[in-house]
Amino acid sequence: MADHDHDHEHHDHEHDDHDHDHDHADDGQELEREARRLLALSRIRQYGDSVLRMKAREVDSFDADLERLAERMTELMHEANGVGLAATQVGVLRRLFVFSDEGEDRVLVNPTITTSSRDTELDDEGCLSLREVLVPVERATSVTIEGFDTKGEPVRLELELPTSRVVQHEVDHLDGVLIIDRTDDESRRAALAKLRPQPVLGAR
């Protein structure tokens, strides 16, 4: 899941002449971060890739390969400025995802949402596999989610917004469901128009 709040950050700092060198250093760091973000996004499967519509299979081996996969996914999530990433988004049809929970990195293997609140909230969601798209999605405001860590130890989390939204988004990925499936018709049409290749002017 994309951290769309991060995408809309803006800075209104005023600088005097003494800050110019500092500005150049900041610009360099910002360019480097953006280059890393774009490289990370290029390694994440994008809308149109058939794997995003496939249902992931249960994990049955809690081994070193699983730990390495979770580590790579966590690193990729951060480099892409995301707050969640499902294995299907990196082309692995296994039921696990990584996410950021109040600044702490977490992994959930074979996750199941066992309870969801009746209260819901409609808010814009972005996705690392649907670049530049934000659509309104209604989600339960709180959930209980159960699963395992990479060592096979049981995990049970009771989550509120905004993390409850993140885990619902990632569980959807493991079932081949995308945010455009959960939004209203008008928002879906606008998103699909943005996602489809634009026709070439003058083409017949």
Backbone as numpy.savetxt, mean C-alpha at the origin, in Angstrom:
# Nx Ny Nz CAx CAy CAz Cx Cy Cz
-0.51 -0.40 0.30 -1.36 0.79 0.30 -0.47 2.04 0.30
-0.89 3.02 -0.49 -0.10 4.25 -0.57 -0.45 5.17 0.58
0.56 5.89 1.05 0.35 6.89 2.08 0.02 8.20 1.38
-1.27 8.41 1.06 -1.61 9.57 0.24 -1.46 10.88 0.99
-1.51 10.84 2.32 -1.26 12.07 3.08 0.16 12.56 2.83
1.08 11.59 2.76 2.48 11.93 2.50 2.63 12.60 1.14
1.86 12.10 0.16 1.96 12.63 -1.19 1.55 14.10 -1.26
0.66 14.51 -0.34 0.14 15.87 -0.40 0.86 16.82 0.56
1.95 16.38 1.17 2.68 17.26 2.07 3.19 18.47 1.31
3.15 19.63 1.97 3.77 20.79 1.39 4.46 21.58 2.50
5.45 22.35 2.10 6.27 23.06 3.07 6.21 24.55 2.76
5.91 25.35 3.78 5.78 26.78 3.60 6.86 27.53 4.39
8.05 26.93 4.49 9.11 27.57 5.26 9.71 28.72 4.45
10.03 29.78 5.15 10.74 30.88 4.52 12.22 30.76 4.88
13.08 31.01 3.90 14.52 30.88 4.14 15.20 32.23 3.88
16.26 32.51 4.63 17.07 33.67 4.30 18.29 33.20 3.50
19.16 34.12 3.14 20.29 33.79 2.27 21.18 32.72 2.87
21.25 32.65 4.21 22.14 31.69 4.85 21.66 30.26 4.65
20.43 30.11 4.25 19.87 28.77 4.12 20.06 28.18 2.73
20.64 28.94 1.78 20.69 28.47 0.41 21.46 27.17 0.26
22.63 27.06 0.91 23.40 25.83 0.83 22.61 24.67 1.41
21.91 24.96 2.51 21.08 23.93 3.14 19.97 23.50 2.19
19.41 24.48 1.45 18.36 24.18 0.49 18.86 23.21 -0.57
20.06 23.47 -1.08 20.61 22.60 -2.12 20.79 21.18 -1.60
21.25 21.05 -0.35 21.41 19.72 0.25 20.05 19.04 0.38
19.05 19.83 0.82 17.69 19.27 0.95 17.16 18.83 -0.40
17.41 19.66 -1.44 16.94 19.32 -2.79 17.56 18.01 -3.25
18.85 17.84 -2.97 19.53 16.61 -3.36 18.95 15.39 -2.67
18.68 15.55 -1.38 18.09 14.44 -0.62 16.69 14.12 -1.12
15.94 15.18 -1.45 14.57 14.99 -1.95 14.59 14.27 -3.30
15.52 14.65 -4.16 15.64 13.99 -5.47 16.02 12.52 -5.30
16.92 12.27 -4.34 17.35 10.89 -4.10 16.19 10.04 -3.58
15.40 10.63 -2.67 14.23 9.92 -2.14 13.22 9.62 -3.24
13.02 10.61 -4.11 12.07 10.43 -5.21 12.57 9.36 -6.18
13.87 9.34 -6.45 14.44 8.32 -7.33 14.25 6.93 -6.73
14.46 6.83 -5.40 14.26 5.54 -4.72 12.79 5.12 -4.77
11.88 6.12 -4.62 10.45 5.82 -4.66 10.05 5.28 -6.03
10.52 5.92 -7.07 10.17 5.49 -8.43 10.76 4.12 -8.74
11.98 3.88 -8.26 12.59 2.56 -8.47 11.79 1.49 -7.73
11.37 1.80 -6.50 10.57 0.85 -5.73 9.23 0.57 -6.43
8.60 1.62 -6.93 7.32 1.44 -7.63 7.48 0.58 -8.88
8.63 0.69 -9.52 8.87 -0.12 -10.72 8.99 -1.61 -10.38
9.24 -1.92 -9.11 9.34 -3.32 -8.67 8.03 -3.85 -8.10
7.02 -2.97 -8.05 5.70 -3.36 -7.55 4.76 -3.54 -8.73
4.04 -4.66 -8.76 3.15 -4.95 -9.88 2.09 -3.86 -10.00
1.83 -3.44 -11.23 0.90 -2.34 -11.47 -0.40 -2.83 -12.10
-1.43 -2.01 -11.96 -2.76 -2.33 -12.48 -2.65 -2.81 -13.93
-3.36 -3.89 -14.21 -3.28 -4.53 -15.52 -2.52 -5.84 -15.45
-1.65 -5.98 -14.43 -0.92 -7.23 -14.22 -1.89 -8.26 -13.65
-1.99 -9.40 -14.30 -2.99 -10.41 -13.92 -2.81 -10.93 -12.50
-1.60 -10.88 -11.96 -1.36 -11.42 -10.62 -2.17 -10.65 -9.56
-2.47 -9.39 -9.84 -3.22 -8.58 -8.87 -4.67 -9.05 -8.74
-5.12 -9.86 -9.68 -6.50 -10.38 -9.64 -6.55 -11.83 -9.16
-5.42 -12.37 -8.78 -5.37 -13.77 -8.33 -5.49 -13.85 -6.82
-6.05 -14.96 -6.36 -6.19 -15.19 -4.92 -4.94 -15.90 -4.41
-4.35 -15.33 -3.37 -3.13 -15.89 -2.81 -3.42 -17.17 -2.02
-2.41 -18.04 -1.95 -2.54 -19.32 -1.24 -1.98 -19.21 0.18
-2.51 -20.04 1.06 -2.04 -20.07 2.45 -0.54 -20.40 2.50
0.15 -19.78 3.42 1.56 -20.09 3.67 1.62 -21.32 4.56
2.42 -22.30 4.17 2.55 -23.50 5.02 3.98 -23.75 5.50
4.93 -22.95 5.00 6.32 -23.10 5.44 6.82 -21.80 6.06
7.04 -21.83 7.36 7.56 -20.66 8.07 9.07 -20.81 8.18
9.75 -20.39 7.13 11.19 -20.65 7.04 11.95 -19.36 6.75
13.25 -19.51 6.49 14.11 -18.35 6.24 13.69 -17.61 4.98
13.20 -18.34 3.98 12.74 -17.69 2.74 11.58 -16.75 3.03
10.68 -17.16 3.91 9.53 -16.32 4.27 10.01 -15.05 4.98
10.96 -15.21 5.87 11.50 -14.04 6.59 12.18 -13.07 5.63
12.93 -13.61 4.67 13.61 -12.75 3.70 12.59 -12.01 2.83
11.52 -12.71 2.44 10.47 -12.09 1.64 9.84 -10.93 2.42
9.52 -11.16 3.68 8.91 -10.11 4.51 9.85 -8.92 4.67
11.15 -9.19 4.84 12.13 -8.10 4.97 12.21 -7.28 3.69
12.25 -7.97 2.54 12.32 -7.26 1.25 11.06 -6.43 1.03
9.91 -7.00 1.37 8.65 -6.28 1.19 8.58 -5.05 2.09
9.06 -5.17 3.31 9.05 -4.04 4.24 9.93 -2.92 3.72
11.11 -3.27 3.24 12.02 -2.28 2.69 11.40 -1.59 1.47
10.78 -2.37 0.62 10.13 -1.85 -0.59 8.97 -0.92 -0.23
8.19 -1.31 0.76 7.07 -0.49 1.22 7.56 0.89 1.63
8.63 0.94 2.42 9.15 2.23 2.88 9.72 3.05 1.73
10.47 2.40 0.84 11.07 3.13 -0.28 10.00 3.71 -1.20
8.84 3.03 -1.28 7.75 3.50 -2.14 6.83 4.48 -1.42
7.18 4.83 -0.18 6.35 5.73 0.65 4.97 5.13 0.92
4.93 3.83 1.12 3.66 3.17 1.40 3.50 2.88 2.88
2.27 2.46 3.24 1.99 2.07 4.63 1.57 0.60 4.71
1.52 -0.06 3.55 1.18 -1.48 3.51 1.55 -2.05 2.15
1.90 -3.34 2.12 2.25 -4.01 0.87 1.94 -5.50 0.99
1.16 -6.00 0.04 0.80 -7.43 0.04 1.73 -8.21 -0.88
1.91 -9.49 -0.58 2.82 -10.32 -1.38 2.41 -10.38 -2.85
1.10 -10.35 -3.12 0.65 -10.39 -4.52 1.18 -9.19 -5.30
1.42 -8.07 -4.61 1.91 -6.87 -5.28 3.36 -7.00 -5.74
4.05 -8.02 -5.23 5.40 -8.29 -5.72 5.43 -9.62 -6.47
4.24 -10.08 -6.88 4.15 -11.27 -7.72 4.24 -12.59 -7.00
4.07 -12.56 -5.67 4.15 -13.79 -4.88 2.74 -14.15 -4.37
2.21 -15.27 -4.82 0.84 -15.64 -4.45 0.80 -16.40 -3.13
1.22 -15.70 -2.08 1.19 -16.24 -0.73 0.45 -15.24 0.17
-0.25 -15.77 1.18 -1.07 -14.91 2.01 -0.24 -14.27 3.13
0.41 -13.18 2.78 1.08 -12.38 3.80 1.15 -10.94 3.31
1.19 -10.04 4.27 1.41 -8.64 3.94 2.20 -7.98 5.06
2.81 -6.85 4.71 3.54 -6.05 5.70 2.81 -4.71 5.80
2.92 -4.09 6.97 2.29 -2.78 7.14 2.95 -2.03 8.28
2.67 -0.74 8.31 3.20 0.11 9.36 2.09 0.42 10.35
2.31 0.09 11.61 1.31 0.29 12.66 1.86 1.29 13.67
1.44 2.56 13.52 1.92 3.64 14.40 3.44 3.67 14.43
4.05 3.56 13.26 5.50 3.65 13.13 6.24 2.34 13.32
5.52 1.29 13.72 6.16 -0.01 13.91 5.85 -0.91 12.72
6.90 -1.53 12.16 6.72 -2.44 11.04 6.19 -3.78 11.53
5.15 -4.27 10.84 4.56 -5.55 11.22 4.39 -6.43 9.99
4.36 -7.74 10.23 4.10 -8.72 9.19 2.94 -9.59 9.66
2.00 -9.87 8.78 0.92 -10.81 9.10 0.87 -11.89 8.02
0.96 -13.13 8.47 0.92 -14.29 7.58 -0.42 -15.01 7.78
-1.03 -15.42 6.68 -2.35 -16.08 6.72 -3.35 -15.26 7.56
-3.50 -13.98 7.24 -4.35 -13.11 8.06 -5.84 -13.37 7.84
-6.60 -13.22 8.92 -8.06 -13.30 8.85 -8.65 -12.20 9.71
-9.56 -11.42 9.14 -10.28 -10.42 9.93 -11.42 -11.14 10.63
-11.33 -11.23 11.96 -12.31 -12.04 12.70 -13.50 -11.22 13.19
-13.31 -9.93 13.44 -14.44 -9.06 13.77 -14.23 -7.70 13.12
-15.34 -7.08 12.72 -15.32 -5.73 12.14 -16.41 -4.91 12.82
-16.12 -3.65 13.07 -17.11 -2.77 13.70 -18.26 -2.49 12.75
-19.42 -2.19 13.33 -20.54 -1.75 12.50 -20.30 -0.34 11.98
-19.57 0.45 12.77 -19.25 1.81 12.34 -18.30 1.76 11.16
-18.57 2.58 10.16 -17.70 2.64 8.98 -17.31 4.09 8.73
-16.30 4.26 7.89 -15.86 5.59 7.49 -15.52 5.57 6.01
-15.96 6.60 5.31 -15.63 6.77 3.90 -14.44 7.71 3.81
-13.39 7.27 3.14 -12.21 8.12 3.00 -11.47 7.72 1.72
-10.66 8.64 1.21 -9.88 8.35 0.01 -8.79 7.33 0.32
-8.61 6.39 -0.59 -7.52 5.42 -0.49 -6.69 5.46 -1.76
-5.38 5.32 -1.57 -4.47 5.15 -2.68 -3.87 3.77 -2.63
-3.19 3.38 -3.69 -2.61 2.03 -3.76 -1.31 2.09 -4.54
-0.29 1.40 -4.03 1.00 1.39 -4.71 0.94 0.71 -6.07
-0.13 -0.07 -6.31 -0.30 -0.74 -7.61 -1.21 0.03 -8.56
-1.76 1.14 -8.07 -2.60 2.00 -8.92 -2.11 3.43 -8.75
-0.96 3.71 -9.31 -0.31 5.01 -9.11 -1.24 6.16 -9.50
-1.13 7.22 -8.75 -1.84 8.48 -9.02 -3.36 8.39 -8.82
-3.87 7.24 -8.39 -5.32 7.09 -8.22 -5.69 7.17 -6.75
-6.67 8.00 -6.44 -7.28 8.08 -5.11 -8.78 7.94 -5.30
-9.39 6.99 -4.59 -10.84 6.83 -4.69 -11.43 6.66 -3.29
-12.67 7.12 -3.07 -13.30 6.94 -1.76 -13.70 5.49 -1.54
-13.34 4.95 -0.38 -13.66 3.57 -0.02 -14.21 3.55 1.40
-15.31 2.83 1.59 -15.90 2.70 2.92 -15.30 1.48 3.61
-14.81 1.67 4.83 -14.19 0.59 5.60 -14.71 0.62 7.03
-14.67 -0.53 7.69 -14.95 -0.59 9.12 -13.92 0.23 9.87
-14.37 0.96 10.89 -13.44 1.83 11.62 -12.52 1.04 12.55
-12.96 -0.14 12.99 -12.08 -0.97 13.83 -12.26 -2.44 13.45
-11.17 -3.19 13.55 -11.19 -4.62 13.22 -10.31 -5.38 14.19
-10.61 -6.66 14.33 -9.68 -7.59 14.96 -9.16 -8.49 13.86
-7.85 -8.59 13.77 -7.24 -9.42 12.73 -6.30 -10.42 13.39
-6.37 -11.65 12.92 -5.53 -12.72 13.47 -4.72 -13.36 12.37
-3.57 -13.89 12.74 -2.70 -14.56 11.79 -1.46 -15.04 12.51
-0.34 -14.99 11.82 0.93 -15.49 12.38 2.05 -14.54 11.98
3.14 -14.58 12.76 4.34 -13.87 12.33 5.17 -14.81 11.45
6.34 -14.37 11.03 7.12 -15.18 10.09 7.71 -16.45 10.72
7.65 -16.51 12.06 8.14 -17.72 12.74 7.01 -18.71 13.03
5.78 -18.33 12.66 4.64 -19.20 12.88 3.97 -19.00 14.22
4.36 -17.92 14.94 3.73 -17.63 16.23 2.42 -16.87 16.00
1.35 -17.23 16.74 0.06 -16.56 16.55 0.12 -15.07 16.88
-0.61 -14.29 16.09 -0.70 -12.85 16.28 -2.18 -12.47 16.27
-2.59 -11.64 17.22 -3.96 -11.12 17.26 -3.90 -9.63 17.55
-4.44 -8.82 16.65 -4.35 -7.38 16.79 -5.74 -6.75 16.74
-5.99 -5.83 17.65 -7.22 -5.04 17.61 -6.82 -3.65 17.13
-7.32 -3.26 15.97 -6.84 -2.05 15.31 -7.95 -1.04 15.06
-7.58 0.22 15.23 -8.48 1.34 14.93 -7.93 2.08 13.71
-8.72 3.05 13.23 -8.25 3.90 12.14 -6.99 4.66 12.56
-6.05 4.90 11.67 -6.09 4.57 10.25 -5.58 3.16 9.93
-4.99 2.45 10.92 -4.38 1.15 10.63 -5.42 0.11 10.26
-6.63 0.21 10.83 -7.67 -0.75 10.47 -7.99 -0.67 8.97
-7.93 0.53 8.41 -8.15 0.70 6.97 -7.04 0.03 6.17
-5.82 0.18 6.63 -4.67 -0.40 5.92 -4.80 -1.92 5.83
-5.10 -2.57 6.95 -5.14 -4.04 6.92 -6.32 -4.56 6.10
-7.44 -3.84 6.10 -8.56 -4.25 5.24 -8.16 -4.16 3.77
-7.44 -3.11 3.42 -6.95 -2.91 2.06 -6.02 -4.06 1.65
-5.11 -4.45 2.57 -4.13 -5.49 2.23 -4.76 -6.88 2.15
-5.72 -7.18 3.03 -6.43 -8.46 2.94 -7.16 -8.55 1.60
-7.74 -7.44 1.17 -8.38 -7.41 -0.16 -7.40 -7.82 -1.24
-6.17 -7.29 -1.19 -5.15 -7.64 -2.19 -4.96 -9.16 -2.26
-4.94 -9.81 -1.11 -4.70 -11.25 -1.08 -5.86 -12.03 -1.69
-7.00 -11.36 -1.84 -8.17 -11.98 -2.48 -8.38 -11.48 -3.90
-7.43 -10.72 -4.41 -7.53 -10.20 -5.78 -8.48 -9.04 -5.93
-8.78 -8.35 -4.81 -9.72 -7.23 -4.82 -8.95 -5.92 -4.73
-9.33 -4.95 -5.57 -8.65 -3.65 -5.61 -9.60 -2.54 -5.18
-9.04 -1.37 -4.87 -9.86 -0.26 -4.38 -10.90 0.18 -5.41
-10.61 0.02 -6.70 -11.60 0.41 -7.71 -12.82 -0.50 -7.68
-12.69 -1.67 -7.07 -13.85 -2.58 -6.92 -14.75 -2.14 -5.77
-14.21 -1.34 -4.87 -14.94 -0.99 -3.64 -15.41 0.46 -3.61
-15.22 1.17 -4.72 -15.62 2.57 -4.75 -16.92 2.74 -5.54
-17.40 3.97 -5.64 -18.65 4.23 -6.37 -18.37 4.25 -7.88
-19.44 4.15 -8.67 -19.30 4.03 -10.13 -18.58 5.22 -10.75
-18.92 6.41 -10.29 -18.31 7.61 -10.88 -16.81 7.66 -10.61
-16.43 7.35 -9.36 -15.00 7.35 -9.00 -14.26 6.25 -9.75
-14.92 5.10 -9.94 -14.29 4.00 -10.68 -14.03 4.40 -12.13
-15.04 5.03 -12.76 -14.86 5.46 -14.16 -13.71 6.45 -14.29
-13.63 7.40 -13.36 -12.56 8.40 -13.40 -11.20 7.74 -13.20
-11.14 6.77 -12.28 -9.87 6.07 -12.02 -9.44 5.25 -13.23
-10.38 4.56 -13.84 -10.05 3.73 -15.00 -9.59 4.58 -16.18
-10.19 5.76 -16.32 -9.76 6.67 -17.39 -8.31 7.10 -17.17
-7.93 7.27 -15.91 -6.56 7.66 -15.58 -5.59 6.49 -15.76
-6.07 5.27 -15.50 -5.21 4.09 -15.56 -5.00 3.57 -16.98
-6.01 3.76 -17.83 -5.89 3.25 -19.20 -4.92 4.12 -20.00
-4.20 3.48 -20.96 -3.35 4.29 -21.84 -4.22 5.27 -22.63
-3.74 6.49 -22.76 -4.52 7.51 -23.47 -4.40 7.29 -24.98
-5.51 7.49 -25.73 -5.43 7.34 -27.17 -4.51 8.39 -27.80
-3.83 7.99 -28.87 -2.94 8.93 -29.56 -3.78 9.83 -30.45
-3.53 11.12 -30.37 -4.28 12.08 -31.20 -4.05 11.77 -32.68
-5.14 11.78 -33.44 -5.02 11.54 -34.87 -5.07 10.07 -35.25
-5.06 9.19 -34.23 -5.10 7.74 -34.52 -6.50 7.36 -34.99
-6.57 6.43 -35.88 -7.85 5.96 -36.42 -8.10 4.54 -35.96
